[in-house]
Structures are given as structure tokens and as C-alpha cells.
Amino acid sequence: MAAQRADLPRGILDLLVLRTLALGSQHRWATSERVQQMSSDVLRLLQGSLYPGLHRLESRYELTRSGRLRLEVEKDAWEKLTTAVA
């Protein structure tokens, strides 16, 4: 049975991309594929949202030490929110 797909909540694209890139540098298509794989095919990043998001991130973020710390803060906040909703 195929996994049910979920719409990506607004503002979550940056977090998904940063978490994926924290595992290692990769090109755009591989970033999309990794998100899909890690979510058991529930999340799919379409080119129409992924590419503009990546361009926005390129101008705003780097995965420096402080960027990685920020990623952890955002990840923790997301986990608290999803736990509360669940």
C-alpha cells in the first residue's frame, strides 16, 4: 500500500532542506530525493517549490557552526509543535 502524501506546511521547506544538507552536500535533485526517501515517500519537494527555496537559502544561510546550532533549535521547536498537535 502506498504511503499517504502530506502537504508541506508553510515555512517547513527551509528546515527540511537544511536538515538534508546537514547530512552532506548534494545537488538539487538529490536533495529532493533524500527528503522523499527519509519521509518514506510521504513528503515530495516539487521543483516549483524546491528551486526557489534553495535560491532563497543560498542567499540567507550557510551551514556554519552557528547555522548548525540554529538548525538544532528549529528542529527542537518543530518536534515540540508536532508532539503537541499529535
PDB file with SEQRES, HELIX, SHEET and CRYST1 records, atoms N, CA, C and O in Angstrom:
SEQRES   1 A   86  MET ALA ALA GLN ARG ALA ASP LEU PRO ARG GLY ILE LEU          
SEQRES   2 A   86  ASP LEU LEU VAL LEU ARG THR LEU ALA LEU GLY SER GLN          
SEQRES   3 A   86  HIS ARG TRP ALA THR SER GLU ARG VAL GLN GLN MET SER          
SEQRES   4 A   86  SER ASP VAL LEU ARG LEU LEU GLN GLY SER LEU TYR PRO          
SEQRES   5 A   86  GLY LEU HIS ARG LEU GLU SER ARG TYR GLU LEU THR ARG          
SEQRES   6 A   86  SER GLY ARG LEU ARG LEU GLU VAL GLU LYS ASP ALA TRP          
SEQRES   7 A   86  GLU LYS LEU THR THR ALA VAL ALA                              
HELIX    1 AA1 LEU A   13  ALA A   22  1                                  10    
HELIX    2 AA2 ARG A   28  MET A   38  1                                  11    
HELIX    3 AA3 GLN A   47  ARG A   60  1                                  14    
HELIX    4 AA4 ARG A   65  VAL A   85  1                                  21    
CRYST1    1.000    1.000    1.000  90.00  90.00  90.00 P 1           1          
ATOM      1  N   MET A   1       0.840  -1.168   0.000  1.00  0.00           N  
ATOM      2  CA  MET A   1       0.000   0.000   0.000  1.00  0.00           C  
ATOM      3  C   MET A   1       0.893   1.241   0.000  1.00  0.00           C  
ATOM      4  O   MET A   1       1.823   1.326   0.801  1.00  0.00           O  
ATOM      5  N   ALA A   2       0.631   2.182  -0.865  1.00  0.00           N  
ATOM      6  CA  ALA A   2       1.442   3.391  -0.975  1.00  0.00           C  
ATOM      7  C   ALA A   2       1.219   4.285   0.236  1.00  0.00           C  
ATOM      8  O   ALA A   2       0.118   4.352   0.782  1.00  0.00           O  
ATOM      9  N   ALA A   3       2.284   4.973   0.647  1.00  0.00           N  
ATOM     10  CA  ALA A   3       2.180   5.895   1.771  1.00  0.00           C  
ATOM     11  C   ALA A   3       1.315   7.083   1.374  1.00  0.00           C  
ATOM     12  O   ALA A   3       1.371   7.549   0.236  1.00  0.00           O  
ATOM     13  N   GLN A   4       0.519   7.566   2.310  1.00  0.00           N  
ATOM     14  CA  GLN A   4      -0.304   8.739   2.054  1.00  0.00           C  
ATOM     15  C   GLN A   4       0.598   9.965   2.033  1.00  0.00           C  
ATOM     16  O   GLN A   4       1.427  10.139   2.927  1.00  0.00           O  
ATOM     17  N   ARG A   5       0.447  10.809   1.032  1.00  0.00           N  
ATOM     18  CA  ARG A   5       1.277  12.002   0.926  1.00  0.00           C  
ATOM     19  C   ARG A   5       0.672  13.122   1.751  1.00  0.00           C  
ATOM     20  O   ARG A   5      -0.548  13.227   1.879  1.00  0.00           O  
ATOM     21  N   ALA A   6       1.532  13.952   2.307  1.00  0.00           N  
ATOM     22  CA  ALA A   6       1.081  15.079   3.129  1.00  0.00           C  
ATOM     23  C   ALA A   6       1.501  16.380   2.465  1.00  0.00           C  
ATOM     24  O   ALA A   6       2.573  16.464   1.866  1.00  0.00           O  
ATOM     25  N   ASP A   7       0.649  17.393   2.576  1.00  0.00           N  
ATOM     26  CA  ASP A   7       1.028  18.720   2.117  1.00  0.00           C  
ATOM     27  C   ASP A   7       2.068  19.274   3.071  1.00  0.00           C  
ATOM     28  O   ASP A   7       1.990  19.074   4.283  1.00  0.00           O  
ATOM     29  N   LEU A   8       3.031  19.967   2.513  1.00  0.00           N  
ATOM     30  CA  LEU A   8       4.097  20.545   3.307  1.00  0.00           C  
ATOM     31  C   LEU A   8       3.616  21.841   3.951  1.00  0.00           C  
ATOM     32  O   LEU A   8       3.262  22.784   3.244  1.00  0.00           O  
ATOM     33  N   PRO A   9       3.597  21.902   5.286  1.00  0.00           N  
ATOM     34  CA  PRO A   9       3.159  23.135   5.942  1.00  0.00           C  
ATOM     35  C   PRO A   9       4.054  24.311   5.554  1.00  0.00           C  
ATOM     36  O   PRO A   9       5.257  24.150   5.351  1.00  0.00           O  
ATOM     37  N   ARG A  10       3.464  25.465   5.457  1.00  0.00           N  
ATOM     38  CA  ARG A  10       4.190  26.677   5.084  1.00  0.00           C  
ATOM     39  C   ARG A  10       5.356  26.918   6.046  1.00  0.00           C  
ATOM     40  O   ARG A  10       5.202  26.797   7.261  1.00  0.00           O  
ATOM     41  N   GLY A  11       6.516  27.258   5.494  1.00  0.00           N  
ATOM     42  CA  GLY A  11       7.684  27.576   6.310  1.00  0.00           C  
ATOM     43  C   GLY A  11       8.533  26.379   6.690  1.00  0.00           C  
ATOM     44  O   GLY A  11       9.569  26.552   7.332  1.00  0.00           O  
ATOM     45  N   ILE A  12       8.135  25.177   6.320  1.00  0.00           N  
ATOM     46  CA  ILE A  12       8.873  23.983   6.712  1.00  0.00           C  
ATOM     47  C   ILE A  12       9.933  23.604   5.672  1.00  0.00           C  
ATOM     48  O   ILE A  12      10.854  22.844   5.974  1.00  0.00           O  
ATOM     49  N   LEU A  13       9.809  24.123   4.464  1.00  0.00           N  
ATOM     50  CA  LEU A  13      10.752  23.788   3.399  1.00  0.00           C  
ATOM     51  C   LEU A  13      12.186  24.077   3.813  1.00  0.00           C  
ATOM     52  O   LEU A  13      13.062  23.238   3.603  1.00  0.00           O  
ATOM     53  N   ASP A  14      12.449  25.242   4.395  1.00  0.00           N  
ATOM     54  CA  ASP A  14      13.809  25.593   4.801  1.00  0.00           C  
ATOM     55  C   ASP A  14      14.375  24.570   5.778  1.00  0.00           C  
ATOM     56  O   ASP A  14      15.518  24.134   5.638  1.00  0.00           O  
ATOM     57  N   LEU A  15      13.580  24.193   6.758  1.00  0.00           N  
ATOM     58  CA  LEU A  15      14.031  23.232   7.761  1.00  0.00           C  
ATOM     59  C   LEU A  15      14.343  21.881   7.126  1.00  0.00           C  
ATOM     60  O   LEU A  15      15.365  21.274   7.444  1.00  0.00           O  
ATOM     61  N   LEU A  16      13.480  21.403   6.237  1.00  0.00           N  
ATOM     62  CA  LEU A  16      13.730  20.130   5.564  1.00  0.00           C  
ATOM     63  C   LEU A  16      15.011  20.157   4.746  1.00  0.00           C  
ATOM     64  O   LEU A  16      15.809  19.221   4.795  1.00  0.00           O  
ATOM     65  N   VAL A  17      15.200  21.225   4.000  1.00  0.00           N  
ATOM     66  CA  VAL A  17      16.386  21.341   3.157  1.00  0.00           C  
ATOM     67  C   VAL A  17      17.645  21.428   4.014  1.00  0.00           C  
ATOM     68  O   VAL A  17      18.640  20.767   3.716  1.00  0.00           O  
ATOM     69  N   LEU A  18      17.614  22.229   5.067  1.00  0.00           N  
ATOM     70  CA  LEU A  18      18.787  22.352   5.929  1.00  0.00           C  
ATOM     71  C   LEU A  18      19.120  21.036   6.624  1.00  0.00           C  
ATOM     72  O   LEU A  18      20.292  20.675   6.735  1.00  0.00           O  
ATOM     73  N   ARG A  19      18.115  20.324   7.086  1.00  0.00           N  
ATOM     74  CA  ARG A  19      18.360  19.019   7.726  1.00  0.00           C  
ATOM     75  C   ARG A  19      18.968  18.047   6.734  1.00  0.00           C  
ATOM     76  O   ARG A  19      19.859  17.273   7.083  1.00  0.00           O  
ATOM     77  N   THR A  20      18.493  18.082   5.505  1.00  0.00           N  
ATOM     78  CA  THR A  20      19.010  17.190   4.479  1.00  0.00           C  
ATOM     79  C   THR A  20      20.453  17.542   4.135  1.00  0.00           C  
ATOM     80  O   THR A  20      21.301  16.657   4.028  1.00  0.00           O  
ATOM     81  N   LEU A  21      20.730  18.820   3.965  1.00  0.00           N  
ATOM     82  CA  LEU A  21      22.080  19.250   3.615  1.00  0.00           C  
ATOM     83  C   LEU A  21      23.063  19.078   4.766  1.00  0.00           C  
ATOM     84  O   LEU A  21      24.267  18.967   4.538  1.00  0.00           O  
ATOM     85  N   ALA A  22      22.566  19.056   5.996  1.00  0.00           N  
ATOM     86  CA  ALA A  22      23.440  18.819   7.146  1.00  0.00           C  
ATOM     87  C   ALA A  22      24.059  17.427   7.086  1.00  0.00           C  
ATOM     88  O   ALA A  22      25.109  17.184   7.679  1.00  0.00           O  
ATOM     89  N   LEU A  23      23.407  16.518   6.372  1.00  0.00           N  
ATOM     90  CA  LEU A  23      23.935  15.160   6.215  1.00  0.00           C  
ATOM     91  C   LEU A  23      25.029  15.086   5.167  1.00  0.00           C  
ATOM     92  O   LEU A  23      25.759  14.097   5.101  1.00  0.00           O  
ATOM     93  N   GLY A  24      25.151  16.113   4.354  1.00  0.00           N  
ATOM     94  CA  GLY A  24      26.180  16.152   3.331  1.00  0.00           C  
ATOM     95  C   GLY A  24      25.723  16.965   2.133  1.00  0.00           C  
ATOM     96  O   GLY A  24      24.536  17.020   1.813  1.00  0.00           O  
ATOM     97  N   SER A  25      26.673  17.582   1.489  1.00  0.00           N  
ATOM     98  CA  SER A  25      26.397  18.413   0.328  1.00  0.00           C  
ATOM     99  C   SER A  25      25.898  17.557  -0.832  1.00  0.00           C  
ATOM    100  O   SER A  25      26.348  16.426  -1.018  1.00  0.00           O  
ATOM    101  N   GLN A  26      24.969  18.102  -1.606  1.00  0.00           N  
ATOM    102  CA  GLN A  26      24.433  17.372  -2.744  1.00  0.00           C  
ATOM    103  C   GLN A  26      23.752  18.330  -3.706  1.00  0.00           C  
ATOM    104  O   GLN A  26      23.495  19.484  -3.362  1.00  0.00           O  
ATOM    105  N   HIS A  27      23.463  17.862  -4.896  1.00  0.00           N  
ATOM    106  CA  HIS A  27      22.783  18.717  -5.869  1.00  0.00           C  
ATOM    107  C   HIS A  27      21.281  18.729  -5.604  1.00  0.00           C  
ATOM    108  O   HIS A  27      20.784  17.977  -4.767  1.00  0.00           O  
ATOM    109  N   ARG A  28      20.562  19.593  -6.329  1.00  0.00           N  
ATOM    110  CA  ARG A  28      19.143  19.830  -6.043  1.00  0.00           C  
ATOM    111  C   ARG A  28      18.283  18.588  -6.159  1.00  0.00           C  
ATOM    112  O   ARG A  28      17.463  18.315  -5.282  1.00  0.00           O  
ATOM    113  N   TRP A  29      18.460  17.842  -7.219  1.00  0.00           N  
ATOM    114  CA  TRP A  29      17.630  16.659  -7.424  1.00  0.00           C  
ATOM    115  C   TRP A  29      17.850  15.669  -6.284  1.00  0.00           C  
ATOM    116  O   TRP A  29      16.891  15.080  -5.787  1.00  0.00           O  
ATOM    117  N   ALA A  30      19.103  15.479  -5.863  1.00  0.00           N  
ATOM    118  CA  ALA A  30      19.400  14.547  -4.773  1.00  0.00           C  
ATOM    119  C   ALA A  30      18.800  15.029  -3.452  1.00  0.00           C  
ATOM    120  O   ALA A  30      18.386  14.215  -2.627  1.00  0.00           O  
ATOM    121  N   THR A  31      18.750  16.333  -3.250  1.00  0.00           N  
ATOM    122  CA  THR A  31      18.114  16.884  -2.043  1.00  0.00           C  
ATOM    123  C   THR A  31      16.650  16.491  -2.014  1.00  0.00           C  
ATOM    124  O   THR A  31      16.142  16.039  -0.987  1.00  0.00           O  
ATOM    125  N   SER A  32      15.979  16.659  -3.126  1.00  0.00           N  
ATOM    126  CA  SER A  32      14.565  16.292  -3.227  1.00  0.00           C  
ATOM    127  C   SER A  32      14.370  14.803  -2.997  1.00  0.00           C  
ATOM    128  O   SER A  32      13.470  14.399  -2.261  1.00  0.00           O  
ATOM    129  N   GLU A  33      15.199  13.993  -3.614  1.00  0.00           N  
ATOM    130  CA  GLU A  33      15.103  12.539  -3.469  1.00  0.00           C  
ATOM    131  C   GLU A  33      15.368  12.098  -2.034  1.00  0.00           C  
ATOM    132  O   GLU A  33      14.711  11.185  -1.535  1.00  0.00           O  
ATOM    133  N   ARG A  34      16.320  12.736  -1.371  1.00  0.00           N  
ATOM    134  CA  ARG A  34      16.647  12.353   0.010  1.00  0.00           C  
ATOM    135  C   ARG A  34      15.486  12.670   0.951  1.00  0.00           C  
ATOM    136  O   ARG A  34      15.161  11.868   1.826  1.00  0.00           O  
ATOM    137  N   VAL A  35      14.861  13.834   0.777  1.00  0.00           N  
ATOM    138  CA  VAL A  35      13.700  14.179   1.604  1.00  0.00           C  
ATOM    139  C   VAL A  35      12.593  13.157   1.394  1.00  0.00           C  
ATOM    140  O   VAL A  35      11.972  12.697   2.352  1.00  0.00           O  
ATOM    141  N   GLN A  36      12.353  12.810   0.154  1.00  0.00           N  
ATOM    142  CA  GLN A  36      11.309  11.824  -0.163  1.00  0.00           C  
ATOM    143  C   GLN A  36      11.648  10.480   0.473  1.00  0.00           C  
ATOM    144  O   GLN A  36      10.778   9.834   1.058  1.00  0.00           O  
ATOM    145  N   GLN A  37      12.886  10.061   0.365  1.00  0.00           N  
ATOM    146  CA  GLN A  37      13.312   8.774   0.927  1.00  0.00           C  
ATOM    147  C   GLN A  37      13.224   8.777   2.455  1.00  0.00           C  
ATOM    148  O   GLN A  37      12.723   7.820   3.047  1.00  0.00           O  
ATOM    149  N   MET A  38      13.710   9.848   3.100  1.00  0.00           N  
ATOM    150  CA  MET A  38      13.719   9.906   4.560  1.00  0.00           C  
ATOM    151  C   MET A  38      12.306   9.970   5.141  1.00  0.00           C  
ATOM    152  O   MET A  38      12.089   9.591   6.292  1.00  0.00           O  
ATOM    153  N   SER A  39      11.353  10.446   4.351  1.00  0.00           N  
ATOM    154  CA  SER A  39       9.976  10.546   4.832  1.00  0.00           C  
ATOM    155  C   SER A  39       9.125   9.359   4.389  1.00  0.00           C  
ATOM    156  O   SER A  39       7.899   9.403   4.491  1.00  0.00           O  
ATOM    157  N   SER A  40       9.760   8.309   3.902  1.00  0.00           N  
ATOM    158  CA  SER A  40       9.046   7.123   3.418  1.00  0.00           C  
ATOM    159  C   SER A  40       8.003   7.488   2.362  1.00  0.00           C  
ATOM    160  O   SER A  40       6.890   6.963   2.354  1.00  0.00           O  
ATOM    161  N   ASP A  41       8.390   8.395   1.478  1.00  0.00           N  
ATOM    162  CA  ASP A  41       7.573   8.816   0.339  1.00  0.00           C  
ATOM    163  C   ASP A  41       6.339   9.625   0.743  1.00  0.00           C  
ATOM    164  O   ASP A  41       5.411   9.770  -0.052  1.00  0.00           O  
ATOM    165  N   VAL A  42       6.319  10.156   1.979  1.00  0.00           N  
ATOM    166  CA  VAL A  42       5.200  10.988   2.410  1.00  0.00           C  
ATOM    167  C   VAL A  42       5.405  12.426   1.919  1.00  0.00           C  
ATOM    168  O   VAL A  42       4.450  13.088   1.513  1.00  0.00           O  
ATOM    169  N   LEU A  43       6.648  12.903   1.958  1.00  0.00           N  
ATOM    170  CA  LEU A  43       6.942  14.265   1.531  1.00  0.00           C  
ATOM    171  C   LEU A  43       7.652  14.249   0.188  1.00  0.00           C  
ATOM    172  O   LEU A  43       8.592  13.483  -0.022  1.00  0.00           O  
ATOM    173  N   ARG A  44       7.197  15.095  -0.709  1.00  0.00           N  
ATOM    174  CA  ARG A  44       7.843  15.279  -2.011  1.00  0.00           C  
ATOM    175  C   ARG A  44       8.055  16.756  -2.233  1.00  0.00           C  
ATOM    176  O   ARG A  44       7.122  17.552  -2.122  1.00  0.00           O  
ATOM    177  N   LEU A  45       9.278  17.120  -2.547  1.00  0.00           N  
ATOM    178  CA  LEU A  45       9.586  18.516  -2.845  1.00  0.00           C  
ATOM    179  C   LEU A  45       9.570  18.685  -4.352  1.00  0.00           C  
ATOM    180  O   LEU A  45      10.438  18.166  -5.054  1.00  0.00           O  
ATOM    181  N   LEU A  46       8.593  19.403  -4.840  1.00  0.00           N  
ATOM    182  CA  LEU A  46       8.477  19.639  -6.269  1.00  0.00           C  
ATOM    183  C   LEU A  46       9.446  20.734  -6.695  1.00  0.00           C  
ATOM    184  O   LEU A  46       9.769  21.628  -5.913  1.00  0.00           O  
ATOM    185  N   GLN A  47       9.903  20.657  -7.934  1.00  0.00           N  
ATOM    186  CA  GLN A  47      10.859  21.635  -8.438  1.00  0.00           C  
ATOM    187  C   GLN A  47      10.352  23.060  -8.273  1.00  0.00           C  
ATOM    188  O   GLN A  47      11.131  23.970  -7.987  1.00  0.00           O  
ATOM    189  N   GLY A  48       9.048  23.256  -8.452  1.00  0.00           N  
ATOM    190  CA  GLY A  48       8.471  24.593  -8.351  1.00  0.00           C  
ATOM    191  C   GLY A  48       8.604  25.217  -6.978  1.00  0.00           C  
ATOM    192  O   GLY A  48       8.581  26.442  -6.857  1.00  0.00           O  
ATOM    193  N   SER A  49       8.744  24.399  -5.933  1.00  0.00           N  
ATOM    194  CA  SER A  49       8.947  24.942  -4.589  1.00  0.00           C  
ATOM    195  C   SER A  49      10.390  24.754  -4.125  1.00  0.00           C  
ATOM    196  O   SER A  49      10.924  25.598  -3.404  1.00  0.00           O  
ATOM    197  N   LEU A  50      11.019  23.662  -4.530  1.00  0.00           N  
ATOM    198  CA  LEU A  50      12.383  23.381  -4.080  1.00  0.00           C  
ATOM    199  C   LEU A  50      13.385  24.390  -4.622  1.00  0.00           C  
ATOM    200  O   LEU A  50      14.169  24.946  -3.852  1.00  0.00           O  
ATOM    201  N   TYR A  51      13.379  24.635  -5.915  1.00  0.00           N  
ATOM    202  CA  TYR A  51      14.396  25.501  -6.515  1.00  0.00           C  
ATOM    203  C   TYR A  51      14.338  26.929  -5.995  1.00  0.00           C  
ATOM    204  O   TYR A  51      15.379  27.482  -5.643  1.00  0.00           O  
ATOM    205  N   PRO A  52      13.148  27.557  -5.932  1.00  0.00           N  
ATOM    206  CA  PRO A  52      13.113  28.902  -5.334  1.00  0.00           C  
ATOM    207  C   PRO A  52      13.545  28.886  -3.863  1.00  0.00           C  
ATOM    208  O   PRO A  52      14.202  29.815  -3.393  1.00  0.00           O  
ATOM    209  N   GLY A  53      13.173  27.828  -3.145  1.00  0.00           N  
ATOM    210  CA  GLY A  53      13.584  27.709  -1.743  1.00  0.00           C  
ATOM    211  C   GLY A  53      15.087  27.601  -1.597  1.00  0.00           C  
ATOM    212  O   GLY A  53      15.674  28.212  -0.705  1.00  0.00           O  
ATOM    213  N   LEU A  54      15.707  26.832  -2.463  1.00  0.00           N  
ATOM    214  CA  LEU A  54      17.166  26.702  -2.415  1.00  0.00           C  
ATOM    215  C   LEU A  54      17.846  28.028  -2.734  1.00  0.00           C  
ATOM    216  O   LEU A  54      18.822  28.394  -2.078  1.00  0.00           O  
ATOM    217  N   HIS A  55      17.354  28.739  -3.713  1.00  0.00           N  
ATOM    218  CA  HIS A  55      17.925  30.050  -4.037  1.00  0.00           C  
ATOM    219  C   HIS A  55      17.799  31.013  -2.853  1.00  0.00           C  
ATOM    220  O   HIS A  55      18.726  31.766  -2.553  1.00  0.00           O  
ATOM    221  N   ARG A  56      16.658  30.978  -2.195  1.00  0.00           N  
ATOM    222  CA  ARG A  56      16.451  31.826  -1.024  1.00  0.00           C  
ATOM    223  C   ARG A  56      17.432  31.446   0.090  1.00  0.00           C  
ATOM    224  O   ARG A  56      18.009  32.319   0.739  1.00  0.00           O  
ATOM    225  N   LEU A  57      17.612  30.164   0.304  1.00  0.00           N  
ATOM    226  CA  LEU A  57      18.525  29.706   1.354  1.00  0.00           C  
ATOM    227  C   LEU A  57      19.972  30.056   1.031  1.00  0.00           C  
ATOM    228  O   LEU A  57      20.744  30.410   1.922  1.00  0.00           O  
ATOM    229  N   GLU A  58      20.340  29.957  -0.246  1.00  0.00           N  
ATOM    230  CA  GLU A  58      21.716  30.279  -0.637  1.00  0.00           C  
ATOM    231  C   GLU A  58      22.075  31.710  -0.254  1.00  0.00           C  
ATOM    232  O   GLU A  58      23.219  31.991   0.102  1.00  0.00           O  
ATOM    233  N   SER A  59      21.125  32.589  -0.325  1.00  0.00           N  
ATOM    234  CA  SER A  59      21.413  33.985  -0.018  1.00  0.00           C  
ATOM    235  C   SER A  59      21.262  34.298   1.473  1.00  0.00           C  
ATOM    236  O   SER A  59      21.669  35.372   1.916  1.00  0.00           O  
ATOM    237  N   ARG A  60      20.678  33.371   2.261  1.00  0.00           N  
ATOM    238  CA  ARG A  60      20.399  33.663   3.668  1.00  0.00           C  
ATOM    239  C   ARG A  60      21.142  32.778   4.663  1.00  0.00           C  
ATOM    240  O   ARG A  60      21.385  33.202   5.793  1.00  0.00           O  
ATOM    241  N   TYR A  61      21.505  31.566   4.272  1.00  0.00           N  
ATOM    242  CA  TYR A  61      22.052  30.622   5.239  1.00  0.00           C  
ATOM    243  C   TYR A  61      23.326  29.968   4.732  1.00  0.00           C  
ATOM    244  O   TYR A  61      23.543  29.827   3.528  1.00  0.00           O  
ATOM    245  N   GLU A  62      24.153  29.576   5.675  1.00  0.00           N  
ATOM    246  CA  GLU A  62      25.260  28.673   5.423  1.00  0.00           C  
ATOM    247  C   GLU A  62      25.226  27.666   6.569  1.00  0.00           C  
ATOM    248  O   GLU A  62      24.772  27.980   7.669  1.00  0.00           O  
ATOM    249  N   LEU A  63      25.697  26.482   6.306  1.00  0.00           N  
ATOM    250  CA  LEU A  63      25.746  25.510   7.401  1.00  0.00           C  
ATOM    251  C   LEU A  63      27.077  25.650   8.136  1.00  0.00           C  
ATOM    252  O   LEU A  63      27.897  24.734   8.178  1.00  0.00           O  
ATOM    253  N   THR A  64      27.247  26.816   8.701  1.00  0.00           N  
ATOM    254  CA  THR A  64      28.382  27.096   9.562  1.00  0.00           C  
ATOM    255  C   THR A  64      28.054  26.535  10.939  1.00  0.00           C  
ATOM    256  O   THR A  64      26.997  25.939  11.142  1.00  0.00           O  
ATOM    257  N   ARG A  65      28.953  26.727  11.864  1.00  0.00           N  
ATOM    258  CA  ARG A  65      28.694  26.264  13.225  1.00  0.00           C  
ATOM    259  C   ARG A  65      27.422  26.903  13.761  1.00  0.00           C  
ATOM    260  O   ARG A  65      26.583  26.214  14.341  1.00  0.00           O  
ATOM    261  N   SER A  66      27.269  28.208  13.576  1.00  0.00           N  
ATOM    262  CA  SER A  66      26.064  28.875  14.069  1.00  0.00           C  
ATOM    263  C   SER A  66      24.828  28.432  13.281  1.00  0.00           C  
ATOM    264  O   SER A  66      23.731  28.369  13.836  1.00  0.00           O  
ATOM    265  N   GLY A  67      24.999  28.127  11.991  1.00  0.00           N  
ATOM    266  CA  GLY A  67      23.890  27.618  11.188  1.00  0.00           C  
ATOM    267  C   GLY A  67      23.426  26.261  11.680  1.00  0.00           C  
ATOM    268  O   GLY A  67      22.226  25.987  11.724  1.00  0.00           O  
ATOM    269  N   ARG A  68      24.372  25.412  12.051  1.00  0.00           N  
ATOM    270  CA  ARG A  68      24.016  24.091  12.588  1.00  0.00           C  
ATOM    271  C   ARG A  68      23.307  24.222  13.937  1.00  0.00           C  
ATOM    272  O   ARG A  68      22.361  23.485  14.217  1.00  0.00           O  
ATOM    273  N   LEU A  69      23.762  25.159  14.770  1.00  0.00           N  
ATOM    274  CA  LEU A  69      23.094  25.394  16.048  1.00  0.00           C  
ATOM    275  C   LEU A  69      21.665  25.882  15.819  1.00  0.00           C  
ATOM    276  O   LEU A  69      20.739  25.447  16.505  1.00  0.00           O  
ATOM    277  N   ARG A  70      21.488  26.781  14.863  1.00  0.00           N  
ATOM    278  CA  ARG A  70      20.153  27.287  14.537  1.00  0.00           C  
ATOM    279  C   ARG A  70      19.259  26.159  14.042  1.00  0.00           C  
ATOM    280  O   ARG A  70      18.078  26.096  14.384  1.00  0.00           O  
ATOM    281  N   LEU A  71      19.827  25.273  13.238  1.00  0.00           N  
ATOM    282  CA  LEU A  71      19.085  24.126  12.737  1.00  0.00           C  
ATOM    283  C   LEU A  71      18.599  23.262  13.893  1.00  0.00           C  
ATOM    284  O   LEU A  71      17.459  22.798  13.869  1.00  0.00           O  
ATOM    285  N   GLU A  72      19.420  23.037  14.889  1.00  0.00           N  
ATOM    286  CA  GLU A  72      19.010  22.245  16.047  1.00  0.00           C  
ATOM    287  C   GLU A  72      17.881  22.922  16.824  1.00  0.00           C  
ATOM    288  O   GLU A  72      16.949  22.257  17.275  1.00  0.00           O  
ATOM    289  N   VAL A  73      17.967  24.240  16.979  1.00  0.00           N  
ATOM    290  CA  VAL A  73      16.913  24.984  17.669  1.00  0.00           C  
ATOM    291  C   VAL A  73      15.596  24.836  16.909  1.00  0.00           C  
ATOM    292  O   VAL A  73      14.553  24.571  17.507  1.00  0.00           O  
ATOM    293  N   GLU A  74      15.651  25.008  15.586  1.00  0.00           N  
ATOM    294  CA  GLU A  74      14.444  24.894  14.770  1.00  0.00           C  
ATOM    295  C   GLU A  74      13.888  23.473  14.795  1.00  0.00           C  
ATOM    296  O   GLU A  74      12.673  23.278  14.842  1.00  0.00           O  
ATOM    297  N   LYS A  75      14.774  22.488  14.763  1.00  0.00           N  
ATOM    298  CA  LYS A  75      14.341  21.090  14.808  1.00  0.00           C  
ATOM    299  C   LYS A  75      13.642  20.785  16.135  1.00  0.00           C  
ATOM    300  O   LYS A  75      12.603  20.125  16.156  1.00  0.00           O  
ATOM    301  N   ASP A  76      14.214  21.265  17.234  1.00  0.00           N  
ATOM    302  CA  ASP A  76      13.596  21.050  18.545  1.00  0.00           C  
ATOM    303  C   ASP A  76      12.228  21.710  18.631  1.00  0.00           C  
ATOM    304  O   ASP A  76      11.287  21.128  19.170  1.00  0.00           O  
ATOM    305  N   ALA A  77      12.117  22.927  18.097  1.00  0.00           N  
ATOM    306  CA  ALA A  77      10.834  23.627  18.106  1.00  0.00           C  
ATOM    307  C   ALA A  77       9.806  22.872  17.276  1.00  0.00           C  
ATOM    308  O   ALA A  77       8.642  22.776  17.665  1.00  0.00           O  
ATOM    309  N   TRP A  78      10.227  22.340  16.140  1.00  0.00           N  
ATOM    310  CA  TRP A  78       9.318  21.573  15.277  1.00  0.00           C  
ATOM    311  C   TRP A  78       8.850  20.313  15.990  1.00  0.00           C  
ATOM    312  O   TRP A  78       7.669  19.972  15.926  1.00  0.00           O  
ATOM    313  N   GLU A  79       9.753  19.619  16.665  1.00  0.00           N  
ATOM    314  CA  GLU A  79       9.386  18.397  17.379  1.00  0.00           C  
ATOM    315  C   GLU A  79       8.393  18.684  18.498  1.00  0.00           C  
ATOM    316  O   GLU A  79       7.465  17.904  18.714  1.00  0.00           O  
ATOM    317  N   LYS A  80       8.573  19.792  19.214  1.00  0.00           N  
ATOM    318  CA  LYS A  80       7.618  20.175  20.265  1.00  0.00           C  
ATOM    319  C   LYS A  80       6.243  20.461  19.663  1.00  0.00           C  
ATOM    320  O   LYS A  80       5.219  20.039  20.200  1.00  0.00           O  
ATOM    321  N   LEU A  81       6.235  21.180  18.546  1.00  0.00           N  
ATOM    322  CA  LEU A  81       4.975  21.527  17.909  1.00  0.00           C  
ATOM    323  C   LEU A  81       4.243  20.281  17.417  1.00  0.00           C  
ATOM    324  O   LEU A  81       3.043  20.135  17.650  1.00  0.00           O  
ATOM    325  N   THR A  82       4.957  19.381  16.737  1.00  0.00           N  
ATOM    326  CA  THR A  82       4.301  18.187  16.217  1.00  0.00           C  
ATOM    327  C   THR A  82       3.833  17.266  17.323  1.00  0.00           C  
ATOM    328  O   THR A  82       2.813  16.591  17.178  1.00  0.00           O  
ATOM    329  N   THR A  83       4.565  17.226  18.430  1.00  0.00           N  
ATOM    330  CA  THR A  83       4.126  16.424  19.572  1.00  0.00           C  
ATOM    331  C   THR A  83       2.854  17.004  20.169  1.00  0.00           C  
ATOM    332  O   THR A  83       1.935  16.264  20.520  1.00  0.00           O  
ATOM    333  N   ALA A  84       2.798  18.320  20.284  1.00  0.00           N  
ATOM    334  CA  ALA A  84       1.607  18.958  20.830  1.00  0.00           C  
ATOM    335  C   ALA A  84       0.390  18.748  19.929  1.00  0.00           C  
ATOM    336  O   ALA A  84      -0.715  18.529  20.424  1.00  0.00           O  
ATOM    337  N   VAL A  85       0.584  18.811  18.623  1.00  0.00           N  
ATOM    338  CA  VAL A  85      -0.517  18.622  17.695  1.00  0.00           C  
ATOM    339  C   VAL A  85      -0.990  17.171  17.707  1.00  0.00           C  
ATOM    340  O   VAL A  85      -2.190  16.898  17.661  1.00  0.00           O  
ATOM    341  N   ALA A  86      -0.038  16.251  17.769  1.00  0.00           N  
ATOM    342  CA  ALA A  86      -0.379  14.828  17.761  1.00  0.00           C  
ATOM    343  C   ALA A  86      -1.140  14.460  19.020  1.00  0.00           C  
ATOM    344  O   ALA A  86      -1.516  13.302  19.199  1.00  0.00           O  
TER     345      ALA A  86                                                      
END                                                                             
